[in-house]
Amino acid sequence: MNDVSRSRAPQPPAQDGDKRPLPASLRRNAPLVPVDSAGGQALAAVIAILTFLAALCAGGAELVATSSTQWRSDIAREVTIQVRPNPQRAIDDDVGRAVALARQTPGVEQAQAFSRQESERLLEPWLGTGLDFNDLPVPRLIVIKLKADTKPDFTKLRQSLRDQVPGASLDDHALWVSRLSTMANTIIGIGVFLVSLVLVAAGLAVTFATRGAMAGNREVVDVLHFVGANDDFIAREFQRRFFKLGLRGSAAGAGAALMLTIGLGFVTRSWRASPTGDQLEALFGSFSIGWRGYGLVILIALAVALITGIVSRLTVRRFLNGNG
C-alpha cells in the first residue's frame, strides 16, 4: 500500500489516555471574541477618538468653570465709582469727597482714585492715541477693593454720593457677574451635553460591533450551546473581551487628551511674557484643569470602558434571545 492509500485509511479509535492532538480543522486556538482582529482594532480606534473628544469637552468645561469662578471672585471684590465732570463744580474736590465716603464704608479695604491721565489712558484702546481729551467730559474713576469674604451694603454709600457728590454713580458689577455666570453655566451645559452624545455614540458603535462578532461566530455559539454553555457564559465572555478592548481604546484617548492639555499649558506658560500669552492667561488662567479635571478625564475613560462591556453584554443577550 502506498503512502496516499495509507493516509486515506481509517484511523483507529483513540484509546483512553491517548494524547493524540485533534486535527487542525477541529482545533480553535483563537478566542471566542478576538480583539486583535482588524474589526477589533478599528473599534478600539473609534473608542479612542470618541474618548479623546469627550475628554476635551470635559476638560474645556472644567477650564471655563475654574476661570469663571476666578473672574467672578475678582469682579465681586471690586466696585467702582464714576464721577462725571460738572462745569459748576471742581471735579478734584468731588473725587476726594467720594474717596473719603468710600473709605468710611464698612467692608472696604482700599479706595483709589484714577488721575485724569490714567482715566484718559483707559479710553485709548477704544478711541486710539493722539486725541485731545481736553474738550471731552472724561469721567474720573475710583476703584474700591473689598475685604475678603465680605459683602458690604452700599445703600448708605449710594445715598451719600447722591447727596454730597452730584453726578457720581456706584457700580457693583452685579450685571457683569450675572452675565459671566450665565455664560459659564451655558458652556458647562454644552460640554455635558457633548460628553453625553459621545458616550451614546460609543454605545452605538459597540452595539454594531457586537452584532457583527455574534454573526461571525454563530457556529461557535451553537457548538457552545450544544456542549451545555448557557447564555450567561457567552454574554460574560463577550463582556470581558469588549471591556478590555474598550479600556485599551479609552485609555489611549484619555492619555492623548491629557498630553494635549499639558502641552497647551506648557506653551501658554512659555508665552506668558508676550501680549498673546497675557490675553490667554486673562481668559483661561494658567490653562490648567487641575486635579479635578484630571480625575474627570480618568472617570470618563472608565465610563467608556464600562459602557463598552455592559452594552456588549446586553446586545449578546438580546441576540441570543432572538430579538437581535
NORRA-V802480 format. One record per residue. RES is the residue in one small letter. BURIAL is 1 if it has 9 or more other C-alpha atoms within 8 Angstrom, else 0. D_LAST is the distance of its C-alpha to the last C-alpha in Angstrom with 1 decimal. Layout:
# NORRA-V802480
{{RES/BURIAL/D_LAST} {RES/BURIAL/D_LAST}}
This chain:
# NORRA-V802480
{{m/0/54.6} {n/0/53.3} {d/0/50.5} {v/0/48.0} {s/0/48.6} {r/0/48.5} {s/0/45.0} {r/0/43.7} {a/0/45.3} {p/0/43.1} {q/0/43.0} {p/0/44.3} {p/0/41.8} {a/0/41.3} {q/0/43.6} {d/0/43.0} {g/0/43.2} {d/0/42.6} {k/0/41.1} {r/0/40.4} {p/0/37.2} {l/0/34.3} {p/0/34.1} {a/0/32.3} {s/0/29.7} {l/0/28.7} {r/0/28.8} {r/0/26.0} {n/0/27.6} {a/0/24.7} {p/0/22.4} {l/0/18.9} {v/0/17.8} {p/1/20.7} {v/1/21.6} {d/0/24.7} {s/0/23.1} {a/0/23.3} {g/1/19.8} {g/1/20.4} {q/1/23.8} {a/0/22.5} {l/1/20.0} {a/1/23.0} {a/1/25.1} {v/1/22.8} {i/1/22.7} {a/1/26.5} {i/1/27.1} {l/1/25.1} {t/1/26.9} {f/1/30.1} {l/1/29.8} {a/1/28.8} {a/1/31.8} {l/1/34.1} {c/1/33.2} {a/1/33.7} {g/1/36.9} {g/1/38.2} {a/1/37.7} {e/1/39.4} {l/1/42.2} {v/1/42.8} {a/1/42.8} {t/1/45.4} {s/1/47.5} {s/1/47.4} {t/0/48.6} {q/0/51.4} {w/0/52.4} {r/1/52.5} {s/0/54.5} {d/0/57.0} {i/1/57.3} {a/1/57.7} {r/1/60.5} {e/1/62.6} {v/1/64.2} {t/1/66.5} {i/1/69.7} {q/1/70.6} {v/1/74.3} {r/1/75.2} {p/1/78.7} {n/0/81.3} {p/0/84.5} {q/0/86.5} {r/0/85.3} {a/0/85.3} {i/1/81.6} {d/0/82.4} {d/0/83.9} {d/1/80.8} {v/1/78.5} {g/0/80.6} {r/1/80.6} {a/1/76.9} {v/1/76.4} {a/0/78.8} {l/1/76.9} {a/1/73.6} {r/1/74.9} {q/0/76.2} {t/1/72.8} {p/0/71.2} {g/1/68.2} {v/1/69.3} {e/1/69.6} {q/0/71.1} {a/1/72.2} {q/0/73.1} {a/1/74.3} {f/1/73.7} {s/0/76.8} {r/0/77.3} {q/0/76.5} {e/0/73.3} {s/1/72.2} {e/1/73.0} {r/0/71.0} {l/0/67.9} {l/1/68.2} {e/1/68.5} {p/0/64.8} {w/0/64.6} {l/0/68.1} {g/0/68.9} {t/0/72.0} {g/0/75.6} {l/0/75.8} {d/0/78.7} {f/0/77.5} {n/0/81.1} {d/0/80.8} {l/0/77.3} {p/0/76.8} {v/1/74.6} {p/1/73.5} {r/1/74.0} {l/1/71.1} {i/1/71.3} {v/1/68.4} {i/1/68.1} {k/1/66.2} {l/1/65.1} {k/1/65.2} {a/0/61.9} {d/0/60.0} {t/0/62.3} {k/0/61.8} {p/0/65.3} {d/0/66.2} {f/0/67.6} {t/0/68.9} {k/0/72.4} {l/1/72.3} {r/1/71.2} {q/0/74.1} {s/1/76.6} {l/1/75.5} {r/1/76.0} {d/0/79.4} {q/0/80.8} {v/1/79.0} {p/0/78.5} {g/1/75.8} {a/1/73.8} {s/1/70.2} {l/1/67.8} {d/1/64.1} {d/0/61.9} {h/1/58.9} {a/0/56.7} {l/0/55.3} {w/0/54.3} {v/1/52.7} {s/0/50.7} {r/0/49.6} {l/1/48.7} {s/1/46.6} {t/0/44.8} {m/0/44.1} {a/1/43.0} {n/1/40.7} {t/0/39.2} {i/1/38.5} {i/1/37.1} {g/0/34.7} {i/0/33.6} {g/1/33.1} {v/1/30.9} {f/0/28.9} {l/1/28.4} {v/1/27.5} {s/0/24.8} {l/0/23.5} {v/1/23.5} {l/1/21.6} {v/0/18.9} {a/1/18.9} {a/1/18.7} {g/1/15.6} {l/0/13.9} {a/1/15.2} {v/1/14.0} {t/1/10.4} {f/0/10.6} {a/1/12.8} {t/1/10.7} {r/1/7.9} {g/0/11.0} {a/1/12.6} {m/1/10.1} {a/0/10.3} {g/0/14.0} {n/1/14.6} {r/0/12.8} {e/0/16.4} {v/0/17.4} {v/1/14.7} {d/0/15.8} {v/0/19.4} {l/1/18.9} {h/1/17.6} {f/0/20.7} {v/0/23.1} {g/0/22.0} {a/1/19.6} {n/0/17.4} {d/0/14.1} {d/0/16.2} {f/0/18.1} {i/1/15.2} {a/1/13.8} {r/1/17.4} {e/1/18.0} {f/1/15.3} {q/1/16.7} {r/1/20.2} {r/1/19.8} {f/1/18.1} {f/1/20.6} {k/1/23.4} {l/1/22.2} {g/1/21.9} {l/1/25.2} {r/1/26.8} {g/1/25.7} {s/1/26.5} {a/1/29.9} {a/1/30.8} {g/1/30.0} {a/1/31.9} {g/0/34.7} {a/1/35.2} {a/1/35.3} {l/1/37.9} {m/0/39.9} {l/0/40.0} {t/1/41.1} {i/1/43.8} {g/0/44.9} {l/1/45.3} {g/1/47.2} {f/0/49.5} {v/0/50.2} {t/1/51.0} {r/1/53.4} {s/0/55.1} {w/1/55.6} {r/1/56.9} {a/0/60.5} {s/0/59.6} {p/0/59.2} {t/0/55.5} {g/1/54.9} {d/1/56.7} {q/0/54.6} {l/1/51.3} {e/1/52.6} {a/0/53.6} {l/0/50.2} {f/1/48.0} {g/1/50.4} {s/0/50.3} {f/1/46.8} {s/1/45.5} {i/1/42.5} {g/0/44.1} {w/0/42.6} {r/0/40.4} {g/1/38.9} {y/1/38.3} {g/0/36.8} {l/1/34.4} {v/1/33.3} {i/1/32.7} {l/0/30.8} {i/1/28.5} {a/1/27.9} {l/1/27.0} {a/0/24.7} {v/1/22.8} {a/1/22.6} {l/1/21.4} {i/1/18.8} {t/1/17.5} {g/1/17.4} {i/1/16.0} {v/1/13.1} {s/1/12.3} {r/1/12.6} {l/1/10.4} {t/1/7.5} {v/1/8.3} {r/1/8.7} {r/1/5.5} {f/1/4.2} {l/1/7.5} {n/0/7.6} {g/0/5.7} {n/0/3.8} {g/0/0.0}}
